[in-house]
Amino acid sequence: MGRLAKQHEETELVVVGAGLAGVCAAIAAARRGIRVTLIEKESSPGGMAAGLRHRFMCGLFTNSASAPRKYLNRGLTEEVCRQVSSRKAPVKMGKVWLLPYDPDRLMIVLHALLTRERNIQVSYGSKVISCSLQAGSIQSVQYSCFGKLCQFNAAVFIDAGVGILLDKCKAFIPLDPLKRQMSGFAVEMDGVPWDDDLSFRVPYVLYQAVQREALPLYARWTVVMPCAEKGRLYLKLSLPAMGGLPLAGQTAMAIVRILRQKISAFSSAKIVWQAPDVFSRDVDRLDGRYVFKDNDLLVGKKFSDAVVKGSWPMEFWDLKRGPQYRYLNGDHYELPLRSLRANKVFNLFSAGRSVSAEPGAQASLRVGGLCLATGEAAGNAAVDYLKNASVTE
Ligand SMILES: Cc1cc2nc3c(=O)[nH]c(=O)nc-3n(C[C@H](O)[C@H](O)[C@H](O)COP(=O)(O)OP(=O)(O)OC[C@H]3O[C@@H](n4cnc5c(N)ncnc54)[C@H](O)[C@@H]3O)c2cc1C
């Protein structure tokens, strides 16, 4: 794994957050010869994709009728996905194509990729708490590490799906509380022999329990799927945006109680794993040089400074109505580089969930495959900025 950071150092690029976006941003920049420090508050990479143990990488392909042969975004997105998935071909669910992958492999692959890069220094267990801004540019970030306050000075900074730098520099578009998506939590259960009927029976039983007020409305949007291990099953729960771990735990227990009562396959099922936290689908977004519009996505708009291609629909998890999908008209949309660059802070870029976009567009750009791609694009943009090359002003 990357070398351990010292207490007070100089680097060229600081990337905050080692989720899918941050790892790709760091690797893209390091491979172009830049010294990168990746700061992560947890002890391993992967962010919420690792924390929630998703089974499918979304946002990698167009929504074509036949199986897509090419990744929309090649480069690091394809490199990571080919290593985490043993499947060469995607699978179709509804109108979209997804890549099944092994969640246990994700963290191993990200670790291995980071370790290979000599230009990357990873500082795990380090929580960024603030940054110093001078004459419109960030000078340094301050972070706490094992109770000590440390600092990194750098020339350019990437906030990778975290929001802390955007917040401290007041470079964000606040989330509209009425347009917040539900948060997510997951558990795995053992002792449930999988049967394809369960993917219909579980939602039906939960729907009935909500109707008779034995469960809260949001329990209805729980998704069930089998794990690779025999007899093991994965439940992905959605919760009110501000719901914390106690609510998540109570909801999971209530759901399991109902399933045990109503479906015989669950009679001896028990929870054997739970996500370490409740994860938010949205976050304050960058006040960027271009705010990517919902309509840009729907019409499949193209840009001269495009850096990422997307085809994933707006997938908006509404508290009352559940998941709402709106598909784009056309093959794909493009995201411009300007949506990764701060409007008023000169040396700040963003990637992953916090790129500059309207809420509906963010509900597409936030999926794993597109976080990988915006991460790589932000890493490249930061290098171009450092080299004073072709960054669009
Ligand atoms: C319930 C739910 C289900 C989902 N299902 C899928 C799915 O099936 N397929 C799919 O492709 N996508 C799915 N997604 C979306 C996808 O997982 C995430 O949007 C994506 O992984 C976000 O990546 P990121 O790198 O932008 O951010 P994150 O993964 O959030 O990474 C940010 C990192 O920053 C770290 N961090 C935070 N604050 C600080 C700080 N102050 N200092 C230092 N480090 C910090 C965090 O620990 C984290 O590691 C789902 C999301 C949710 C919420």
The ligand as an SDF file (V2000), in Angstrom:
LIG
                    3D

 53 58  0  0  0  0  0  0  0  0999 V2000
  -27.5930    3.0340   -1.4190 C   0  0  0  0  0  0  0  0  0  0  0  0
  -26.6860    3.2190   -2.6030 C   0  0  0  0  0  0  0  0  0  0  0  0
  -26.6570    2.2100   -3.5510 C   0  0  0  0  0  0  0  0  0  0  0  0
  -25.8240    2.3420   -4.6520 C   0  0  0  0  0  0  0  0  0  0  0  0
  -25.7830    1.3090   -5.5520 N   0  0  0  0  0  0  0  0  0  0  0  0
  -24.9090    1.3730   -6.5790 C   0  0  0  0  0  0  0  0  0  0  0  0
  -24.7500    0.2600   -7.4630 C   0  0  0  0  0  0  0  0  0  0  0  0
  -25.3630   -0.7900   -7.2820 O   0  0  0  0  0  0  0  0  0  0  0  0
  -23.8700    0.3970   -8.4930 N   0  0  0  0  0  0  0  0  0  0  0  0
  -23.1580    1.5350   -8.7110 C   0  0  0  0  0  0  0  0  0  0  0  0
  -22.3790    1.5830   -9.6670 O   0  0  0  0  0  0  0  0  0  0  0  0
  -23.3000    2.6080   -7.8890 N   0  0  0  0  0  0  0  0  0  0  0  0
  -24.1370    2.5410   -6.8240 C   0  0  0  0  0  0  0  0  0  0  0  0
  -24.2320    3.6000   -5.9460 N   0  0  0  0  0  0  0  0  0  0  0  0
  -23.4470    4.8390   -6.2070 C   0  0  0  0  0  0  0  0  0  0  0  0
  -21.9810    4.7050   -5.9130 C   0  0  0  0  0  0  0  0  0  0  0  0
  -21.6540    3.6820   -5.0260 O   0  0  0  0  0  0  0  0  0  0  0  0
  -21.3990    5.9620   -5.2920 C   0  0  0  0  0  0  0  0  0  0  0  0
  -22.0140    7.1180   -5.7320 O   0  0  0  0  0  0  0  0  0  0  0  0
  -19.9190    6.0310   -5.5970 C   0  0  0  0  0  0  0  0  0  0  0  0
  -19.2810    4.8640   -5.1240 O   0  0  0  0  0  0  0  0  0  0  0  0
  -19.3570    7.2970   -4.9850 C   0  0  0  0  0  0  0  0  0  0  0  0
  -17.9690    7.3360   -5.2060 O   0  0  0  0  0  0  0  0  0  0  0  0
  -17.1420    8.6210   -4.8200 P   0  0  0  0  0  0  0  0  0  0  0  0
  -15.7250    8.2630   -5.0320 O   0  0  0  0  0  0  0  0  0  0  0  0
  -17.6750    9.8210   -5.5060 O   0  0  0  0  0  0  0  0  0  0  0  0
  -17.4730    8.8890   -3.2730 O   0  0  0  0  0  0  0  0  0  0  0  0
  -17.3030    7.9660   -1.9910 P   0  0  0  0  0  0  0  0  0  0  0  0
  -17.3780    6.5380   -2.3030 O   0  0  0  0  0  0  0  0  0  0  0  0
  -18.2640    8.5310   -0.9780 O   0  0  0  0  0  0  0  0  0  0  0  0
  -15.8040    8.2870   -1.5370 O   0  0  0  0  0  0  0  0  0  0  0  0
  -15.4790    9.3960   -0.7550 C   0  0  0  0  0  0  0  0  0  0  0  0
  -14.3600    8.9870    0.1910 C   0  0  0  0  0  0  0  0  0  0  0  0
  -13.9730   10.1120    0.9530 O   0  0  0  0  0  0  0  0  0  0  0  0
  -13.7630    9.7330    2.2920 C   0  0  0  0  0  0  0  0  0  0  0  0
  -13.9800   10.9210    3.1080 N   0  0  0  0  0  0  0  0  0  0  0  0
  -15.1460   11.5290    3.4270 C   0  0  0  0  0  0  0  0  0  0  0  0
  -14.9310   12.6340    4.1620 N   0  0  0  0  0  0  0  0  0  0  0  0
  -13.5770   12.7370    4.2970 C   0  0  0  0  0  0  0  0  0  0  0  0
  -12.7380   13.6730    4.9320 C   0  0  0  0  0  0  0  0  0  0  0  0
  -13.2320   14.7400    5.5870 N   0  0  0  0  0  0  0  0  0  0  0  0
  -11.3940   13.4860    4.8890 N   0  0  0  0  0  0  0  0  0  0  0  0
  -10.8710   12.4040    4.2180 C   0  0  0  0  0  0  0  0  0  0  0  0
  -11.6280   11.4770    3.5940 N   0  0  0  0  0  0  0  0  0  0  0  0
  -12.9690   11.6590    3.6220 C   0  0  0  0  0  0  0  0  0  0  0  0
  -14.7890    8.6460    2.5370 C   0  0  0  0  0  0  0  0  0  0  0  0
  -14.3860    7.8170    3.6050 O   0  0  0  0  0  0  0  0  0  0  0  0
  -14.7770    7.9150    1.1800 C   0  0  0  0  0  0  0  0  0  0  0  0
  -13.8250    6.8690    1.1610 O   0  0  0  0  0  0  0  0  0  0  0  0
  -25.0410    3.5030   -4.8150 C   0  0  0  0  0  0  0  0  0  0  0  0
  -25.0660    4.4980   -3.8450 C   0  0  0  0  0  0  0  0  0  0  0  0
  -25.8670    4.3540   -2.7270 C   0  0  0  0  0  0  0  0  0  0  0  0
  -25.8670    5.4200   -1.6820 C   0  0  0  0  0  0  0  0  0  0  0  0
  1  2  1  0
  2  3  1  0
  2 52  2  0
  3  4  2  0
  4  5  1  0
  4 50  1  0
  5  6  2  0
  6  7  1  0
  6 13  1  0
  7  8  2  0
  7  9  1  0
  9 10  1  0
 10 11  2  0
 10 12  1  0
 12 13  2  0
 13 14  1  0
 14 15  1  0
 14 50  1  0
 15 16  1  0
 16 17  1  0
 16 18  1  0
 18 19  1  0
 18 20  1  0
 20 21  1  0
 20 22  1  0
 22 23  1  0
 23 24  1  0
 24 25  2  0
 24 26  1  0
 24 27  1  0
 27 28  1  0
 28 29  2  0
 28 30  1  0
 28 31  1  0
 31 32  1  0
 32 33  1  0
 33 34  1  0
 33 48  1  0
 34 35  1  0
 35 36  1  0
 35 46  1  0
 36 37  1  0
 36 45  1  0
 37 38  2  0
 38 39  1  0
 39 40  1  0
 39 45  2  0
 40 41  1  0
 40 42  2  0
 42 43  1  0
 43 44  2  0
 44 45  1  0
 46 47  1  0
 46 48  1  0
 48 49  1  0
 50 51  2  0
 51 52  1  0
 52 53  1  0
M  END
$$$$
